[in-house]
């Protein structure tokens, strides 16, 4: 098996069939977890970046819709 440079950082070496070193792989995994943003409605809770509002605001919104 040959060593080759990591395609992402170009600093570390990867053994075998992988293209990304362990450090870059761990960083990618961390970045996926940290993709949370502040809710634009309450400005208090975190939500996933692809959501419209946080879970708390969703519950409040559902209660308001059901009361009408």
Secondary structure, DSSP 8 states (H G I E B T S, - for coil): --EEE-TTTSSSEEETT-SS-HHHHHHHHHHHHT-EEE-TTTSSSEEETT-SS-HHHHHHHHHHHHH-
